[in-house]
């Protein structure tokens, strides 16, 4: 849902013209079709400007060639926003965005990924083999696709922060319930200081994550630049979520390592939050550059 709303719909709504909005956003918002968003490639993840997919104008059509990897909703989408180089000599400023419909000639769904977690979410490879789309499917201005992408990711990172926060909260709730019920050495383990300290740390970091996430969302709603705030929220929430889920497995012990309880799934699911829409390492770079006033 996050990939559909924030990325698949968000990019068309933010950068599209009125005709594109009416044609695609209306159907996407109604849930008639799912949206996807394709930036990542086999050799271009954190180095997003290093994509190799190309788009060449041929009469009244664009011809796209390349491979996209790890695309959420890839095999089930109705439309996908694809980033491709229209002028490779210009680097990031030569990247443009395009709306590609699933039935476009040359649009091929590749392998579906088998992942550690989030297995209810479709993640697929997309192949563009002389994929032809109308010239009107250029999204935004030519050469400004990467610029629009960076703006879009600010909002998306707030969503990932909220996702990590929700998973962490689930881990805390399960840990609290279990620790009150599990008896060891004649006492509920909730009475032991070692468990209490874990619960206290989890709760404190979850509250800090909530405040960072709500602050970033509040500023975004006000129309302010949230590059730093969104990165902070995502960085802290995703890593706090990982710690919370790891501690939840530890509190449940052997049961935490089985599928009888949900914490093993929380543990697997939350890991993506520190990777997707910019790794923790990239978030630290973004934050530092914003504070120091550096462009790179």
Secondary structure, DSSP 8 states (H G I E B T S, - for coil): -HIIIIIIIHHHHHH--HHHIIIIIHHHHHTSS-EEEE--BTTBSS-GGG---EEEEETTEEEEEEEEEEEETTTT-SEEEEEEES-GGGGGGGEEEEEEETTSTTEEEEEE---SS-TTS-EEEEEEEEEEEEGGGEESSTT-HHHHHHHHHHHHHHHHHHHHHHHHHHHHHHHHHHHHH-EETTEEGGGSHHHHHHHHHHHHHHHHHHHHHHHHHHHHHTT---HHHHHHHHHHHHHHHHHHHHHHHHHHGGGGGSTTSTHHHHHHHHGGGGTTTS-HHHHHHHHHHHHHT---
